Amino acid sequence: MNWHTIGPTERVTHAGGMKMGTNVPGSRCSTQRMYQEEVIMNKSVFFGALTVAGLAAVAASAGTLDDVKARGKLNCGVSTGLVGFAAPDASGRWAGFDVTICRAVAAAVLGDQDAVEFVPTTGKTRFTALASGEVDLLARNTTWTLSRDVDLKFTFIGVNYYDGQGFMAPKALGISSAKELDGATVCIQTGTTTELNLADFFRANNISYEPVPIETNAEAQQQYLAGACDVFTTDASGLAATRAAFESPGDHVLLPEIISKEPLGPLVRHGDNEWGDIVRWTLNALISAEELGITSANLAELSAGTNNPEVNRILGSEGNMGEMLGLDAAWAARAIAVGGNYAEVFETNIGENTPIGLSRGLNALWTDGGLIYSPPFR
């Protein structure tokens, strides 16, 4: 399908004229190729610079737990605003699926879920913020990849949402597949895995596109609704969250193609295993709580002791797992108390009964056919 811009909010297809995929100077194909080369070059420079920053931060990160306790506050990097995942509510209080992870860690370590400073970060600034020590933890729809784990010197402590890249388009365009987007303009956040995924998808299907680079989700929403791009691409969960914030969500469709694997999860700096263990097992506590039937409603009762040894170990009535982490016995109980178990956190913030409307899918427990799984508390 070829596209031609009529005005800021009106686009029509045309059958005649030059195909957008033609490789001539100034054509969209030429623009696309130059953009892809620029993306690759910028990523190489960016990764190289952050490798140095990451190495420098390793030596300084060895006492993150002590720093957080001394400061009396957790500095947590989040998105600049993605409803359901991380965004201020009407009163200015940060809330969402990712925000709950930050609050759970603060509760486990400091005994206060509100002892958190939320630091909004973009796709470009998030890794610098973590490597430099500006934040202690990054909890914002970030994909676990080899280069981020190894080259950037970060440690992903687990996956809290299994996702994949998708596309959103106005229903008025009348398209039903991303393979119909030949020559389309595409809004895409810079500094993300979606840039190269997009280039790979269009190349594999022998179609062209014109990128419209944006930095934040708010900017993407504004540009997309203004007609500056035909479609918006990012993680499918992010598209659902963005669409839910529209005045007329039903006027927009999520296309069926999922073109990548995007395992999203919190991350910390390399070099501080003690801190990484605390964040990892806080997430695992929420997941295990769902599997073992620990909920916000029965937490107090179960904390007094049960006939299930693993429940007792998690909630601190048996064993010394808190001591192993450098925390007290009730650390996990406090983390679970913030928003309940994993299922409760999911359903409250992004589940099917919320405006986001996401089903559990791959994010169901392994016992229910999903991929969510925690190692045992033993």
C-alpha positions in Angstrom: 0.0 0.0 0.0 1.4 3.4 -0.9 0.6 6.5 1.2 0.3 10.2 0.4 -0.2 13.0 2.9 -3.1 15.3 2.2 -3.1 17.2 5.4 -2.0 16.9 9.0 -4.8 14.5 9.9 -5.9 13.1 6.5 -4.1 10.4 4.5 -5.2 8.5 1.4 -3.7 5.7 -0.7 -2.9 6.1 -4.4 -2.4 3.6 -7.1 -0.5 5.7 -9.6 2.9 7.4 -9.4 6.2 6.2 -8.1 6.2 3.2 -5.8 7.5 4.3 -2.4 9.9 1.5 -2.3 11.9 2.8 -5.3 15.5 3.5 -4.4 16.0 7.0 -5.7 17.7 9.9 -3.8 15.2 11.6 -1.6 12.6 8.8 -1.8 11.2 7.2 1.3 13.2 4.0 0.7 16.4 6.1 0.6 15.3 7.9 3.7 14.5 4.6 5.4 17.9 3.2 4.5 19.8 6.3 5.8 17.7 6.2 9.0 18.5 2.5 9.5 22.2 3.2 9.0 22.0 6.1 11.4 20.2 3.9 14.0 23.0 1.3 13.8 25.7 3.9 14.0 24.1 5.7 16.9 23.5 2.5 18.8 27.2 1.5 18.4 28.4 4.9 19.7 25.8 4.8 22.5 26.7 1.3 23.6 30.4 2.1 23.6 29.9 5.2 25.7 27.7 3.4 28.2 30.1 0.5 28.4 32.7 2.9 29.9 30.1 4.4 32.1 29.0 1.0 33.2 32.5 -0.1 34.1 33.0 3.0 36.0 29.8 2.5 37.9 30.6 -1.1 38.9 33.2 0.0 41.4 30.8 2.6 42.9 27.8 0.3 42.9 29.1 -2.3 45.4 27.1 -0.7 48.3 23.7 0.1 46.8 21.8 -1.4 49.7 23.9 0.7 52.2 23.3 3.8 50.0 19.6 3.3 49.9 19.4 2.7 53.7 21.6 5.8 54.4 19.5 7.9 52.0 16.3 6.6 53.4 14.9 6.5 49.9 15.0 4.3 46.8 15.7 6.2 43.5 13.7 4.3 40.9 13.9 5.0 37.2 10.5 4.7 35.4 9.0 5.8 32.1 8.0 9.4 31.5 4.4 8.2 31.6 2.6 5.1 30.4 -0.8 4.6 31.9 -1.2 1.3 33.7 2.6 0.8 33.9 4.0 4.0 35.3 2.3 7.4 35.5 1.2 9.9 38.1 -2.5 9.8 39.0 -4.8 12.8 39.4 -3.2 13.6 42.7 0.3 13.3 41.4 1.0 10.0 43.0 2.9 7.5 40.8 1.0 4.3 40.2 1.1 1.3 37.8 2.4 -2.2 37.2 6.1 -1.2 37.1 5.7 1.4 39.9 4.5 -1.4 42.2 7.9 -3.1 41.8 9.6 0.0 42.9 7.3 0.4 45.9 7.6 -3.3 46.8 11.5 -3.0 46.9 11.2 0.1 49.0 8.9 -1.7 51.4 11.1 -4.7 51.6 14.3 -2.7 52.3 13.1 0.5 54.1 9.7 -0.6 55.5 7.9 2.1 53.6 6.4 1.8 50.2 6.4 5.6 49.8 10.1 6.0 50.4 10.7 6.2 46.6 11.9 9.0 44.4 10.5 8.3 40.9 12.8 9.4 38.2 11.2 9.7 34.7 13.5 8.4 32.0 13.2 8.1 28.2 14.5 5.4 25.9 17.7 7.4 25.5 18.3 8.5 29.1 17.3 5.4 31.1 20.6 3.5 30.7 22.7 6.6 31.5 20.6 7.2 34.6 21.3 3.7 35.9 24.9 3.5 34.9 25.7 6.8 36.5 24.1 5.9 39.8 21.3 8.5 39.4 18.8 5.6 40.0 19.3 2.4 42.0 16.9 0.4 40.0 15.3 0.7 36.5 11.7 -0.5 36.3 10.2 0.7 33.0 9.2 -1.5 30.0 12.9 -2.4 29.2 13.7 -5.4 27.1 16.3 -7.9 28.3 18.9 -8.4 25.5 22.4 -9.7 25.4 24.0 -6.4 24.6 22.3 -4.6 27.5 23.1 -7.4 29.8 26.7 -7.9 28.8 28.0 -4.8 26.9 26.2 -2.2 29.0 27.0 -4.1 32.2 23.5 -4.3 33.6 21.8 -7.2 35.4 18.2 -8.0 34.5 16.8 -9.6 37.7 13.9 -11.3 36.0 10.9 -10.9 33.6 7.8 -9.3 34.9 6.1 -9.0 31.6 6.5 -11.1 28.4 5.7 -8.8 25.4 6.3 -8.4 21.7 6.4 -5.4 19.3 3.1 -4.6 17.5 1.5 -1.8 15.5 -1.5 0.5 16.1 -3.3 2.3 13.2 -6.5 4.4 12.9 -9.4 2.2 12.0 -10.3 4.6 9.2 -7.3 3.5 7.2 -9.0 0.2 6.7 -6.0 -2.0 7.0 -5.9 -5.4 8.7 -2.2 -6.3 8.6 1.2 -4.7 9.0 2.2 -6.2 5.7 -0.1 -3.6 4.1 2.0 -0.7 5.3 4.3 -0.3 2.3 5.4 3.4 2.2 3.7 4.3 5.5 5.1 6.7 8.0 5.8 5.1 11.4 6.1 6.8 14.7 8.9 5.0 16.7 10.7 5.8 19.9 14.4 6.3 19.6 16.9 4.4 21.8 14.7 1.3 21.8 14.8 -2.2 20.4 11.8 -1.3 18.3 14.0 0.6 15.8 15.9 -2.3 14.5 13.0 -4.7 14.9 11.0 -2.4 12.6 13.8 -2.2 10.0 14.1 -6.0 10.0 10.3 -6.5 9.6 10.0 -4.2 6.6 13.1 -5.6 5.0 12.0 -9.2 5.4 8.7 -8.3 3.8 10.3 -6.2 1.0 8.3 -3.1 1.9 9.4 0.4 2.8 8.5 2.9 5.4 9.3 6.5 6.5 10.4 6.7 10.2 9.1 9.5 12.4 11.4 9.5 15.4 10.0 10.5 18.8 11.5 10.3 22.3 8.6 9.8 24.7 5.2 8.1 24.7 3.5 11.4 25.2 5.1 12.7 22.1 4.3 9.6 20.1 0.6 9.9 21.1 0.5 13.5 20.1 2.2 12.9 16.8 0.1 9.9 16.0 -3.2 11.6 16.8 -2.1 14.7 14.8 -1.6 12.5 11.7 2.2 13.0 11.6 2.5 9.3 11.2 0.2 6.6 9.8 1.0 4.0 12.5 2.7 3.8 15.9 4.9 0.9 16.8 6.1 -0.2 20.2 5.6 -3.1 22.7 2.0 -4.4 22.3 1.3 -3.7 26.0 2.4 -0.1 25.5 0.1 0.3 22.5 -2.8 -1.0 24.6 -2.0 1.5 27.3 -1.6 4.3 24.9 -4.9 3.5 23.1 -6.7 3.4 26.5 -5.8 7.0 27.1 -7.3 8.2 23.8 -10.6 10.1 23.8 -12.0 7.5 21.3 -10.1 4.2 21.8 -12.4 2.4 19.5 -11.2 4.4 16.5 -7.9 2.7 16.6 -6.9 -0.9 16.0 -4.0 -3.1 17.1 -2.8 -5.0 14.0 -2.3 -8.8 14.5 1.4 -9.1 13.8 3.8 -9.4 16.8 7.2 -9.1 15.2 9.6 -9.7 18.1 10.2 -11.1 21.6 10.3 -8.4 24.3 10.9 -9.9 27.7 10.5 -6.8 30.0 11.9 -6.6 33.5 13.6 -4.6 36.1 17.4 -4.2 36.0 20.3 -3.0 38.2 24.0 -2.4 37.7 26.5 -5.2 37.4 28.9 -5.6 40.3 26.5 -5.5 43.3 25.1 -9.0 43.7 23.6 -8.3 47.1 21.4 -5.5 45.7 20.5 -7.6 42.6 19.5 -10.5 44.9 17.1 -8.2 46.9 15.4 -6.9 43.8 15.2 -10.3 42.1 13.7 -12.1 45.1 11.3 -9.2 45.8 9.8 -9.9 42.3 10.0 -13.7 42.9 8.1 -13.2 46.2 5.2 -11.6 44.3 5.1 -14.4 41.8 5.4 -17.2 44.4 2.7 -15.5 46.4 0.2 -16.0 43.6 1.3 -19.6 43.1 1.0 -20.4 46.8 -2.3 -18.5 47.3 -0.9 -15.6 49.4 -3.1 -12.6 48.8 -3.5 -9.1 50.2 -6.6 -10.4 52.0 -5.0 -13.3 53.8 -1.5 -12.0 54.2 -1.8 -11.1 57.9 -3.3 -14.4 58.7 -0.8 -16.5 56.9 2.1 -14.5 58.3 1.4 -16.0 61.7 2.3 -19.4 60.4 0.8 -22.2 58.2 1.3 -25.9 57.5 3.1 -25.0 54.2 6.8 -24.6 54.8 7.5 -22.5 51.7 4.7 -20.0 52.7 6.3 -19.8 56.1 9.8 -19.2 54.6 8.5 -16.4 52.3 6.5 -14.7 55.1 9.2 -15.1 57.7 7.6 -17.3 60.3 10.2 -20.0 59.6 13.8 -20.0 58.5 16.3 -17.1 58.0 15.8 -16.0 54.3 15.6 -12.3 55.3 18.9 -12.6 57.0 20.4 -14.1 53.9 19.5 -11.0 52.0 20.6 -8.6 54.7 17.0 -7.8 55.6 14.6 -8.7 58.4 12.2 -11.6 58.4 9.1 -9.7 57.3 10.7 -8.2 54.1 8.7 -10.3 51.7 5.4 -9.8 53.6 5.9 -6.0 53.3 6.6 -6.3 49.6 3.4 -8.4 49.0 1.4 -6.0 51.1 2.0 -3.1 48.7 -0.2 -4.3 45.9 -0.9 -8.0 46.6 0.6 -10.9 44.7 1.6 -10.9 41.0 -2.0 -11.6 39.8 -3.4 -8.8 42.0 -0.8 -6.3 40.7 -1.5 -7.4 37.1 -5.3 -7.2 37.4 -5.4 -3.9 39.3 -3.2 -2.0 36.8 -3.4 -3.6 33.4 -5.8 -6.5 33.5 -8.9 -7.2 31.5 -11.1 -5.2 33.8 -9.0 -2.1 33.4 -9.0 0.4 30.5 -5.8 -1.2 29.3 -7.6 -4.6 29.0 -4.7 -7.0 28.8 -5.3 -10.7 29.2 -2.7 -12.8 31.1 -1.7 -14.8 28.0 2.1 -15.6 28.3 2.1 -13.8 31.6 0.0 -16.4 33.3 1.7 -18.7 35.8 3.5 -21.7 34.4 0.9 -23.9 36.1 -1.8 -22.1 33.9 0.1 -22.5 30.6 2.1 -19.2 30.9 5.7 -18.3 31.3 5.6 -16.7 34.8 7.7 -18.8 37.1 9.7 -18.2 40.3 12.5 -20.4 41.6 11.7 -22.0 45.0 12.1 -20.2 48.3 14.2 -22.9 49.9 
